[in-house]
Amino acid sequence: MKNKEFNIPPIPAVLLAIISVQSGAAIAKSLFPTIGAAGTASIRIGISALILLLVYRPNLKEITPKQWKIVIPYGLSLGAMNLIFYLAIERIPIGLAVTLEFMGPLSVAIIGSRRLIDYCWVLLAAAGIVLIAPWTNDRVDSLGVIFALLAGALWAAYIVLGGKVSKIMNGGQAVATGMLFAAILILPFGFYENGLANLTPKLLGLGIALALLSSAIPFTLEMKALGQLPPRTFSILMSLEPAAASICAFIFLQENLSFYEIMAVVCVVIASVGSTLTAKR
């Protein structure tokens, strides 16, 4: 009975994972005034690393030099991506940050293609970037836009390195080890910003909730879905992330987007879904 009770179908599992991640981002942003973006990133990654290390218990002594050469940059890209994304949403609305960040995986999906249809998706996504650009709205912080695009570049690196590490290491072991190096990278920034000095039991509880919502829960749901869904279907569902981010930010943080910003989100979502549908198998 228990197995049936928690047997979530794959498509709802992916949608729940997306909602979980974006709800976590909203919680993270609510912590910024007290412990800062770097402090929040430190708590999230630090607690996530502890959870994953306890669950998967990687034997670091058995990792080969070849595996270290991939898993260390994999973890560092993961940590840098999270820190810089938090610096982005400290300055601009979450929905816009996720839309800009999504340019990273979208670039990975269509890079190297010479088909006309793929150039169309690139132009559509570029139109979304133009709509978000600070010249359309004075409240959009230029540095926040740069941080979001940089987070997208790191997301692209994370995808490429993740694909390589998955071929030479067990998935859970790789993620746990990578998260360890992500924590090593980020924690000094949290201490330097002095946000961790303001940590209280209540904030620590929110940090644990953040780690669960942003890492443990979505990771489990996505792994379950990936085992049952075709990669193309999974990618189409993940393309809804910018829209989900905008909705969650509106519900939890009352972040309203302008007409141009909403159109930017729509452009990037359509470009991502379109590139997935027309991609070569």
N, C-alpha and C positions, 0 to 999 in steps of 0.2 A: 504493500500500500504506500509506503513512504516513497519508493522510487517513482510511482505513478504521480504522487502528489507534487513532486518537484520536477516532473518531466515537462519542462517548458518547450514548446515547439520552436524550431530554429529561427523563424522570422520574428516572432515576438521576442525571442531571446536577444537578437541583434538590436531591435528597437529599444528594449529595456536597457541594454548596454549603452546605447547612445544617450538615452535620457539620464542614466546614472552618471556618465562622464560629465555631461553638461550641467547637471544639478550640482555635481562636485565643484565645477568651475565657479558656479554662483556662490557656493559656500566659501570657496577660496577667496573670492573677491570681497566678501563680507569681513574677512579676517585682515585684509590689507591695512585698514586704518590703525589697527592695534599692533600687529607684528610685522607688517610690511610684506611685499611680494616675495623677497628672498627668504624671509622667515617662514612664510606659508609654504613655499616650495620645499624648504628644508624639512618641515614637519611631514608634508605629504610623502615625499620620496623616502625620508628616513623610516617612517612607520611602514610604508609599503615594502621597503627592503626587508625589514624585520619579519613582516608577515610571510613574504615569499621565501625567505631563508628558512623560516621555521617549517613551512609547508613542504618545500622541495629538498631541503638539506643538501645542497650541492657539496660534493667532496672536492675542495679546491686543489688538493694535492694530486688528484687524478687528471686535472685539466692539462692538456699537452701544450707545448709552445705554439703550435699551429692554431689551437683553439683560443689561446690567450690573445693572439694577434688580431683576432676578430671580435671576441667578446668584450675586450676592454674598450675599443672605440665604439662598439655598439652601445655599451653602458654609458659612456661619456656623451654620446650624441643624444641619448635618451634624457640624461640629466640636464644637459644644456638646453634641449628643446623645451622641457618643462619650465625651467627658470626663465628663459627669455619669453615664453608665452605668457607667464604670469606678469612679467614686466610690461608686456603689451596690453593685457586686459586691465592693468592698473591705470592705463592712460586712455583706452578707447573701449567702446562697448564690446561685450563678449561676442555677440553675433558677427560683428565686423572683423574681429580678431580671428575667429575661426574661419571665416570666409577667406581672408587673406592667407592664413596659414595653410588652407586647403590647396593653395597653388602648388605646394610641395609635392604631395602625392599625385596630384593631377599631372604635374610635369613628368613624374616617374612613369605614369601610365602611358603617356603618348610620346615621350622623348625617343628620338631616333626614327620616328615614322615619317614617311614622305607622301602619305596619302592626303588628298585634298580635304577629305572630311575631317581629318584630325587637325588640320590647320584652322578649320572652321570652329572647332571646339576651343582651340587656343585663343582665337580672336574673341569668342564669346566670353571666355574667362577674363581676357584682357579688358573687355568692355566693363566687366564687373569691377576690376581694379580702378579703372578710370572713374567710375561712378562713386567709389569710396574715397578717392583722393581728396586731400584736405581742401582743395580749391572749390569743392562743391558744398562744403559745410565747415564753418569756422570751428565747430566743436571737435572736429576730428584732429587729434594730436599727431603731428608728422612723425615724431619719434616712436609713438605707439604703432603707427603703420609700418615703420622700418623694423621694429621688433617683431611684429606679426609675420612679416615676409621672411625675416631671418629664421624665425621658428619654423616656418614652412620649409626652408632649405634644410634645416636640421631634421625635420620630419622625413624629407626625401632621403637623407643620408641614413636615418634610422631604418627606413624600409629596405634600402639596398643592403645594409649591414645585417639586418634581421634575416633577410633571405639567405645570406651567406652563412650566418651562424647556425641557422636551422638545419643546414645540410651536414654540419659536423658536430652538433651537440643536441642533446635532448632538449625539447622546448622549454619545459619547466626549469631545468637546470640552467639553461642559457639566460632566461628572463631573471631568475633569482640572482645569478652572478652579475649580470648586467646592471640590475638595480642596485647592487652593492656599490659598484663603481659610480653609478649616478649619484648615490648618496654621498660618497667620498668627495665628489666634485662640488655638490651644492652646499653641503653643511657649512663650509667656511664662509660662504656668502651670507648665510643666515646669522652666523655669529658676528660677522663684520657689520652687518646692518643693525645689530643689537636688538633685533625683533624678538629673538628667543628669550631675552632677559625679561620680557613682559608676559611670558607664558604663565597661564593660570590653569587649575584643573579643568575649568569650563572650556578654555581655549584648547587644551590638550584633547578633551573629548570631541570637540569639533574637528580637530586635526585627525583623530582616529576615524571619524565619520567620513572626512574628506579622503583619507587613504583608501577606505573601503569603497566609496562611491566612484573614485577616480581610477582605482587600480584593481583591487581584489575582485570586486563584483563584476565589472565589465570584462575583465580578463577571463574569468570563469565562464561567463555567458558567451563571449565570442569564441572561445575554444570549443564550447559545446556546439555552437552554430556552425563553425567551420568544418566540423566533422560530418555535417549533414547537408550543407548547402553547397551548390556549385560556386566556385570563386567569383564568377560574374555576378550572380545574384547577391552574394555577400557585398561586393563592391558597390553595387547599385544602392543597397540599403545604407551603406556607410556614407554614400554621397548626400544623404539627407542631413548629415551632421551640422552644416552651417545653419540650416533652417531650424533644427532642433535647438541649437545654441541660442539663436535669436528668441525663440519661444520661451526657453527656460530663463533667459536673462530678463525677459519682460515679466514673467510670473514672479520670480524670486527677487529681482532687483529693480523692477519698474524701469528698465532701460528701453526707451522707445527709439525706434529707428525712423529716419526720414524716408520719404518716398524713394529718393535716389538710392539710399542704403538698402532698402528692401529689394529694389530692382537688382542691385549688385549681388545680393544673396541668391536671388532667383537665377541670375546669369551663371553664377559659379555652380550651383546645383545642377542646372540643365547641362552645362558643359561637362560636368563630372559623370552624370548619368549617360549622356550621349557618347562620351568617349569609351565608357564601359560597354555599352550596347554594341558599338561598332568596332571594338577592338578585335584584333585577330586572336583566335583561340590559341 
